[in-house]
Amino acid sequence: MSTSIQSGPIPVLITKSLQKMVNLAAGNLRLTAAKRHSFIVNEVSSEFQIETNEIILTTLLNQLLSAVVSNTNHSCIRIEAKEYDDVVFVTVKENSGIVNGSVVLNLDAIKILAMKMNGAITVSNTDNKLNSFLLSFPNFKVAN
């Protein structure tokens, strides 16, 4: 009795560090933040790995952080991440209050990108002082 084993490409799952992705996006904006008397704090764990579309997520993070940084003054901008089951929640919080409403206009493009990842973005405001932008998306490969 002979047994044949079919060979073919073995699927390899490549995970990326979410902390490093946030560092890259934040690093590009540190000078802009400093000019606006703000600073960015990346509180994402170094062990947090993502498996989703890296290109879309990188673009999302860049656009979201850029929208927040360019519309705040004298602010501490914090980025946190948590995972529940297979869903990642990235929160961007800023404590100065948005300078103008243009950040909301920028969210339309960000929402479209989030939907490409089967994700969503929501905004909440507490006492007109603390704004939270919550990006949620599944943490697994999504077909393009």
N, C-alpha and C positions, 0 to 999 in steps of 0.2 A: 504494500500500500504506500503510494507516494503522496506526499503532501507538498503542494506548491504554495509559495508565499508570494503574493503579488507585491511588487515594490512600487513605490510612488513617493511623491513628496510627503514628508511628515509635517503636519501642521505645527508650526512653532508659534507659541503665544509670546509676544514681546510686550512686557509691561514697561510703563514709563513712570518716573517719579513726578507726582503732582507738585510736590514742593519745588522741584527744579523748574517745572514749567511756570509756576507762579513767580519764582525768583527772576526768570528771564523777562517775563512781562513787567514785573515791578521794577527791575533794573533799568529797563528802557525808559521808565517814567520818573526815576528818582530826581533827576535834575528839574523836570517840570514841577514835581511836587515841592521841591525845595524853594523854587521861585514863588510858589503860592503859599509858602510858610507851612507846608504840610509834610508829613512823612508816612511811609508805608511800612507796615509790620506784617511779615509772612508768618502766620501761626500754623501752617500746614505741617503735619508730622513728616519727617524725612522718610518714614517707612510707608507712607501712603502711596500706593501704586494704582495706576489706572490702565485700563485695557481698551478704552474707547478710541474713537478717531482722533489721533493726536493733532492733526492739521486743523480740524474744525475747533477743537478745544483750545489750542494755542491762539487761534484767531479770536475766539470768544473772550478769552482771558485778556488779551491785548485790548480789544475794543471796550470791554466792560471797565477795566481799570483806567483806561485812557479817558473814558467818559466821566468817571467819578473824579479822577485827579484834576482834570481840566475845568471842573465845575465846583471846586471847593477851595476854601481858604482857611488857613490856620486849623488844619484838621489832622487827626490821627486816622489813617485808613488801615483797617485790619482785614486780613484775609484768613478765613478758617475753612476747614473741610471736615466733613463727617460722612460716614457711609452706613446706610441701613439696608440690610440685605444686599441687593445689587444696584442700589441707587446712591449716587454721590450727591452731596449737597455742599456747594461752595458758597460761602457767605462773604460778601464784601460790605464792611460797615464803615461809615464815616460819621464823625461826631460834630461837625461844624454846621451842618445844614447846607444844602445845595445852594450855590450862589444864584443860579437861574434855572429855568425849566428845560434848558436845552439837553440835559442828560436824558430826559424822558424821550425826546425825539430820537436820540441816538439808540435807544433801546429797541426801536423797531427792527433795525438791522440785526441786532444781537438776538432778538426773539426768533428771527428767521433762521439764524445759524443754530440756535438751541433746538429748534424743531427738527433740523436735519439730523440731530443726534438723538431724536426722540426725547428731548429735554424741554425745559421751560425756565423762564426767569420771572421772578416776582419782586415787587418793590414794596417795602413798608417804611413808614415814617412814625417816629415817636416824638411827640411834643415839638414838632418842627425842628428838632435838633439832631436826632440820631436817625440816619437813613440806613436801611439794610437792603442789599440786593442779593437775592437768593437764586443761584443757578443750580438746577437739578438735572441730572441725566443718568441713564443706566450705565453701569460700569462693565460693559461687555462690547465686543465688536458689533458695530451696526453697519449693515450693508449701505454702500453709497448709492 
